[in-house]
Amino acid sequence: MDTRALIGDLALGVGFHLVGFTRLRPTPHGDALDRWLCRGDQAQMHWIGRGREIRRDPRHRAPWARGVVALAVLHHHRRPPDPGGRTGMVARYAWGRDYHNLMGKRLRKLRRRLDAAGIRSWGGIDTAPILERPWATAAGLGFTGKHTLQIVPGQGSWLLLGILFVDAEVPDDPPARGGCGTCTRCLEICPTDALPTPYELDARRCISYWTIEARGLPPETLRPGLGRWVFGCDLCQEVCPHNHHPPDPDEVDLEPRHAWLDLDGILAAPDPALIERFTGTPLRRPGAVGLKRNALLVLGNLGDDGAIDPIRRHGLIHASPVVRAASVWALARLGAPVPRHDPDPTVQAEIIAAG
């Protein structure tokens, strides 16, 4: 069995659904990263810039590497029915087990088997300084869509990517056919205009950034655009024509356990208990403060005045100024009276803005 076939069989054997190959060189279209960073579109995700050299050319980290293996796990599951009430939506990739754990375990298992076969490797998922999508495209695993997510024709964009660099030469897989054409549905659906032009994402306006990575409050002009999204956002993928009939993979770990969140319950839970509840899932990423901030913004958007009492009992008395500030905004949005004063300047600014 040749090296390419061996790696492919091993990858499928540990649970990856798609595998592609390409030769190692400087990352294709790596200059797009520089333009993105220069525009400031990374918001406060400064770690992306710190790994710039390796992202642009992985040989800075793995000078012995000669080939690239692109790997994907499909994660689409159908959204459970809307439970109604004061609930918020979670992006599909976060419904089950943390994909970092799932993908990381499979990558480690694959690397052990490659090592046993005499093949050295290094790689990772989105926590490593790797530009996964350009390498996936180069390896024939689809193309990057106008929403900046990877699309595999016939499979869609509901997938998780991993990349391995190996000390073996592998031939290039042919490029995937197809593309976005003239379609701009993803750009048009974004309620916060985070996709100002095709193939460019401004994280400073992105719902996923503000509900997952950011530590403060989003600008007031963006808050209504969050709608019911309490963690992440799937809008640009939901309207994509390539996702009309996506497969539902047999991935028990990624089944929808947390597709909808009870917002009152998030507010009422003690912070440690809230984080404990989501152990092993991506929902731990924003921390208890981030989750409560998100819940409050969604409650303000829902317009249900039944939320006023929970906001007063749990949000306004929280130790975090971010949670109290979000509480003030939500109360004002619901037409309820807000406090007159708070010792924290961030909260006081929200009080003043509420009039």
C-alpha positions, 0 to 999 in steps of 0.5 A: 500500500502506498503512503497516500492510501495508508494515511487515508485508510488510517484517517478514516479508521479513526473516525474522520469522514473526509480526507484530502492531500496536497504538497507542502509549500507556503500556505496558499493565499496566506497574504489574505491573513495579513490583509485581515489583520491590517484591517483589524477584522480579528477584533480582540483575538490577538493570538491569531496575529501572534502565530502569523509566521507559522500560519503563513508557512508551517515549515517554521514549525515543521521544517521536516514536513513535505506533505499536507493531509486535510481532514474533516468531520461532518457535524450537521444534525437537524435543529429540534423544534422551537420550544418557545418561551424565553429560550435562546438558540445555539449554533449547531457545532456546539450542540454536543461534545466539544469538537476540540476534544472529539477532533483532538482525540482522533488526531492524536490517535491518527498521529500515533498510528502514523508514527507506528508506520514511520511517518512523522506528523504535526498539526491540529485544529483551530487552536493551532496556528494553522490556516485550515481552510486554504489547506483544505481547498488545496487538498481538494476538500471543497472551497471557501465560500463567500461567508468564509466557511469551507463548503464541500460540494455534496456535503455542505459546510457543516463540517469541522476541519483538521490539518496534519503536516507529514514528512512524506510526499503526497500527490495533490488531490484535484480541486473541488468543482463548483463555487458560490457563483453569483449567490450572495444569500449569506451576505444578505442574511447577516443581521449585523453586516459582518460580511461586508464583501464576499470572502471577508469576515469582520469579527468586530460585527460578528454575532459568533465573536460577540457571544463566544470570544468577546469579554465585554458588551457588543456595541449598542447598535449590534445588540438587536441583531443578535436576535435569539442567538445566545451562543454563536450563529448559523444564519449564513450557513442556513441560507446557503444553497449547498446546505439544502440537503446536508447529510446527518452523520452518525456522530452520537457525540455531536447530537443536539443536547443543547440546541436551545437554552433556557434563558431564565435558568442561565440567569438563575444558576450560580456561576460555578454550577453553570460552568459545571453544567456545560463541562465538555461542551463548547458552551464553557468558552464564554464563561458564566459571565459571557453566557449570562450577558448573552442571555440578557441581550436575547431577553431584551430582544425577545420583548417578553416582559415576564423576563423583567423580574428574573433580570432584576433578581439575578442580573442586576445583583451579579458581581460582574459589571458586564452582567449588570450592564447587560441587565440595564440594557435589557430592562430598558429594551423591555420598557422597564425602569432601570437603576439610577446609579451603579459604581461601575462606569460601564454600568453607569454608562448604560444607565445614562444611555437608557435615559 
